[in-house]
Amino acid sequence: MTQSGDVKTLKIDGRDLSARADETILDIARENGISIPTMCELEGLSSPGACRLCLVEVKGSNKLLPACITRAEEGMEVTTNSERLVNYRRMIVELLFTERNHVCSVCVSNGNCELQALGQQVGLTHVHFPYRFPKEEVDASQDRFIADHNRCILCTRCVRVCDEIEGAHTWDVMGRGIESHVVTDLHDAWGDSASCTSCGKCVQVCPTGALSEKGRSVAEMHKRRQFLPYLTMMREGHE
């Protein structure tokens, strides 16, 4: 039974809401039909607060706070959709597009890409920043899958699902800042990885088609992510 002290009352976009003390602003918003864009967050995985797309305004704070990792507080007043937030989110999506090689019109993920859908959601019509056009590798050494680093947005979903759900930790992040890359093992070719079980969970959670199945277009892939919350719940139940 939940004790009264564990229940928080707060406002989100002027609506009076209640929540458990362990819930985040993003959890509460979703439970009440309030849309907050995200990219790195995925139900069933830990939330790193990395992409910063879920930034919200909290009364009394000069900083914008990530909704996915900010816990509910008594009396909190949250704004999820203001001109300031819209501009910040659009700028973040612009930077994601310019950092790698995302040209939707010639991309095989066109129409089946979360980054593309997010761009449409934030009203992105053009990009103000110069494109970097880096020459990223395509790793086709794995028997079943392909890693196209030109489409990677460093959401780290693959890293977290491989570590937290599969327990292999084949994927990790190498480098710093704009030079960061996801790598397998100690930057070995994916096909040479001794820890990869070819389970495909990393491919299932990829939002852009950076990880895909050989012989199938991204549109033909039916991504099954329902196992994530279930497995997480079962593991927590046994701890």
Secondary structure as UniProt FT lines:
FT   HELIX           4..6
FT   STRAND          7..12
FT   TURN            13..14
FT   STRAND          15..20
FT   TURN            21..22
FT   HELIX           25..31
FT   TURN            32..33
FT   TURN            43..44
FT   TURN            53..54
FT   STRAND          55..58
FT   TURN            59..60
FT   STRAND          64..66
FT   TURN            67..69
FT   TURN            74..75
FT   STRAND          77..79
FT   HELIX           83..99
FT   TURN            100..101
FT   HELIX           104..106
FT   TURN            108..111
FT   HELIX           114..121
FT   TURN            122..123
FT   STRAND          138..139
FT   STRAND          145..148
FT   TURN            149..150
FT   HELIX           157..160
FT   HELIX           161..166
FT   STRAND          171..174
FT   HELIX           177..179
FT   STRAND          181..184
FT   TURN            185..187
FT   HELIX           190..192
FT   HELIX           201..205
FT   STRAND          211..213
FT   TURN            214..215
FT   HELIX           218..220
FT   HELIX           227..238
//
